[in-house]
Amino acid sequence: MLNRFARALFTRLLTPVAGFLLRLGISPDVVTLVGTLGVSAGALALYPTGHLLAGTLVITAFVFSDTVDGIMARASGRSSSWGAYLDSTLDRVGDAAIFGGLVLWFTGDGDDRLTGVLALACLALGAVVSYSKARAEGLGMTANVGIAERADRLVAVLVTTGLVGLGLPVVVLTVVLGVLALASLITVVQRMLEVRRQALRSAPPASP
């Protein structure tokens, strides 16, 4: 949903930033790498110590690199399979750091095991969501279905975590993580069914 309605807006807003970085001679791959390092550092240094608001602000400051590097690649004519692969792979690293940081806090000094377990479920299921699509494409099929896209999951967890850092009850984050885990599970099932449908349609008819 957010991919459809917000991408055009953020592209317009961040295009001048992308142009400035290109004029400095910075490559899209460098932006991708720096963005992932920033997200990971913010999540793993601040979330496990209970600095939920500060961690969210640092992560948010770097997470837009995911849009900036794409704009830079298109504007400079450097779009490539390598760039797409690097971006997708490092996205998974950043996601793992965010949910991993929450797991460390809530199973440690945060002392809320249910929230920690749900954050771990989101981490694991988010990886399966991504793999289910990548594996389908590796087999020559598509799995562009599902109710829990990466952008939706990321915005939901970052906004709620930041608000908890401002004083919102932790139970709100617990509920959001539970919903995200369920939505991710449903997405995995939807993608499996879609790939199964394509596989059965393309299978040769059985011999009489």
N, C-alpha and C positions, 0 to 999 in steps of 0.2 A: 504493500500500500504506500509506504513512505517512498519507496523507490520510484513509484509512478508519479506521485504528486509533489515531492520535494526536490527530486534530482534536478529538474529544470531550474528551479529557484536558486539552489546552491551553486549550480553551474554558472549562472549569471553573476552571482555575488563573488565567486572565487576566481573567475576568469582573469581579472586584473592581477591577482596574487600570482596565478600561474604564469602570466606573461612577465611579471617582474622577476620571478625565479629563473625563467628561461633566459632573460637578458643578462642575468648574473652568471650564466653558463652552468647552472645546476641541472642535472639530469632527472627525469621522472623516477628512475630507480633509486636515486639518493633520497628523494622525498618519501618514497614508499618505505625505505629502510628507517629513516629518521622518525617517521610517523609511528611505525611499529615499536621502535625502541622507546619513544616517548609514552605511548599508551601502556606498554609493558612496565616501564619504570614507575609510572603513576599508579598503576593498579597494584603492583607487587611491593612497592615501598610504602604506600599510604593506606591502602585498604586493610592490610593485615595489622596495622597499628591503630585502627579505628578512626582514621582521618577520612571519613567517607565523603564529606563535602569537598575537601581539598583534592582528594584522589579523583573525584568526578570532574572537577574543573580542569585538572591537568590532562586527564584522558580526553575530555572534550576538545581541549586546545589542539591536541594532536590528531584526533580521529578524522578531522576534515582533510587530512593529507590523502585519504583514500579517494576523495573527489579531485583534489588538486593534481595528483599525479596522472590521473586519467585525462584531465584537461590539457596538461602539459604534453602528454604523449600524442594526443590528437593534433594539437597546434603545431608541434615540431615534426610531425610525420614519423615519430618513433614508435608508434603502436606496433607491437609484435607479440608473438606467442610467448616469448620469454617474459615480457613485461606483464602479460596477463597471468602467467603462471606464478611469477614472483608476488604479484599483488594478492592473488587468491590465497597463496600459501601463507603469507605473512598476516593476512586477515584472520586466519585461524589461530595464529600465534597470539595476536592481540585479544581475540575473544577468550582464549584460554586463560590469558593473564587476568582479564577482568573478572571472570567467574571464579578463577582460582584464588584471586585475592579475597573475594567474598567468602569463599570456603575457609580460608585460613583464619579470617577474623571471627566468623560466627561459630567455628568449631574450636576456637581458642578463647581469647579474652572476651570476645563478643558474647560468648556463652548462650548461644541459641542454636542448638543442634538441628532442629527442624529446618531453620532457614539455611544453615550450612549444607544440609543434605539436599535441599531443593536447588541450591546454587550448583552443587556437584552434578545433580541430575541435568540441569540446564547445560552445563559444560559438556557432559557426555552426549546428550541428545543433540546438541548443536553440532557436534562433530559428525554425528551420524547423518544429520540432515544434509550437511555439505557433502559427505562421502556418497550418499545415495544419488545425488545429482551427478557428481563427478564420475562415478562408476557407470552410471547409465550412459553418459556421453562417451566414455571409453569403449562402450559396447555398441556405439553407433545409434543410440536411442536418446530420448530427451526425458527430463523429469522436472519440467518447469511448472510444477503445481505445488500447492501447499499454502497453509494459512499463516505460517510463521517464517517470514523472510528475515534475513540477517539484520537489515536495517531496523525493522520493527522490534526485534528482540533487543537490539543494542540500545535504541532510544528508550524503550520501556525500562530496562534495568538501570541505565545511567540516570534518567530523570528521577526515578523512585529512590535510588541510592543517595543521590544528592539531597533530596528532600528529607530523607531519614537523617542525613548529616545535619540538617537544619532543625531537627526536632520532631519530625513526623514519626509516629509510632512504628517500630520495627515490623509489627504485624502486617503493615501495608506492603512492605517489601516481601514478606513471606508469602502473601497472597499473590503478588505479581510474579514471583519466581515459580510458584505452583502453576499459575496459568500459563506461563511461558514453557514450563516443562511439558505440560499437557499438550499445548499447541505444537510443540516440537515433535512430540510422539505422534500426533495426528498427521503432521506433515510427512514424517517418515513413512507411515502407512499409506498415505495418499500417493507418494512417489513410488512405493513398491507396487501398488496396484496399477499405476500408470505404466510402469515398465513391464509388468506382467501382461497388460493388455497389448502393448506394442509387440512384445515377444511372441505372444500367441498369434497375433495377426500376421506376423512375418514368417511364422514357422511353416515348413512345407507340409502339405496334406499327407495324412497317413496313407500308406499303401494299402490297397484292398486285400 
